[in-house]
Amino acid sequence: MAFRTTSILRQKHQLRPAFELALRSSCLQLVLARWGLETAALMELRDNKPAVNDERKSRAVEAITTAMYESGLDDHATAMEKTMLDKPYKTWEYSDYAYGDHWEAFGILQWLLGRQHAIPPYHSNFDRARLFQSTGILPIDPSTVEKFVSPFMSLQTHQSVDEKQLQHEVDVAEAWFWRARAQVILGLRDEIARSESQAEDQKQQDESPLESVLRSKRVPHSLRKMAADMPKNIPLAAKRALAKGIISQVEGDDFSIAVEMRGAADGEPAKTMSVPYSNLDENHHDAIRKIAESRFLAFAWSLGKIKDWDADQVGEMTSINPINALWTPNED
């Protein structure tokens, strides 16, 4: 007899108030604007190109920091965000550039606020220019932050997504984050097995290289225990995701990824073909994992599953629902 989904396995999601989402989105936009300037400067340095309009860019950096304080966003930014914006131009550390991974989280917040009509497939990014344009915020003008946030300040402001839409996108985020983590485990399962056997004999005081990789890629301990069975679990997950409407296609017993084919004639739209997730190279796996992780973070924070805006807090999370949507019993 099939198990039926109980109410506790399908709780109604409760979003934070719209003004909290708007304030968090505004903080992200200021830091991502700074990230763009710092990344461009880093690329110039890497390519041995002369700095272009350096003085103007330095003034823009100062204006972004000023905008944070004059708009009052410093009360809502994280300690890390404030530290990054307070640093002088071209003094960012390597870890600061990783903030660029938050673009997809920024997109999810904009979707929740009704400023984006759709969430792109998990092998595609939000259009960054459109994300910036959709808020009307000019990072060097504090008044534009207020203009964006003000309409959301009323507690009576209705959310722009309905419960069914929200539930579906949370399920999709969970499934793709699981698949992305599964790929990390798939590539390291021999090392995971060796490390677990060694752990029985001795406890290492220092973090091993393997632990460092798994932690940096937000792979929780609970999933590592599935390493040996992962080759069997991925086809099962794909089958269940398709049956539940979480994904629209399965390719080679795996999540399907649409890739563009080379050789399209000038002026003609690029043709696409579907390939199994596992057939992608490591760089593409890493890119999809970052998309999935960033979107999962945004949903987890927006739904109050984590208290602070901190990617490390999703490290041991396996779901936003009480049980990951892939493994929730089917409803009859």
Number of C-alpha atoms within 10 A of each C-alpha: 3 8 10 12 13 11 8 10 15 14 11 13 16 12 18 13 18 24 19 16 23 23 23 21 22 27 23 22 23 25 22 23 18 21 21 13 16 21 15 12 19 16 11 14 12 9 8 9 10 10 13 10 8 12 11 9 17 15 12 18 26 17 15 23 23 19 22 26 13 14 15 15 20 17 13 15 21 17 10 12 18 19 12 21 20 15 14 12 20 13 10 17 10 7 7 15 16 10 15 17 16 22 21 28 23 25 27 29 24 22 17 23 21 14 17 17 12 13 16 13 15 20 18 14 15 20 12 14 8 12 20 20 11 14 21 12 20 17 26 20 16 21 14 18 27 16 13 19 20 13 12 20 15 11 9 9 12 12 15 15 14 10 12 11 10 18 18 15 17 23 23 22 28 28 27 26 25 23 24 25 24 23 20 21 23 20 12 16 20 12 13 20 15 10 14 12 11 12 11 8 8 8 8 9 6 7 9 10 9 13 15 11 13 19 16 11 18 23 24 16 15 11 15 21 15 16 21 15 11 19 14 11 16 20 17 15 21 24 18 19 24 15 14 17 12 21 19 11 19 19 15 14 17 22 25 21 22 16 14 13 10 9 8 11 8 7 6 7 9 13 12 12 10 15 17 16 23 20 13 13 9 13 9 13 19 17 17 22 25 22 25 25 27 25 28 29 27 26 23 26 23 24 17 15 18 18 11 12 16 14 17 14 16 22 18 14 20 21 21 23 20 12 15 18 27 24 12 18 14 14 10 7
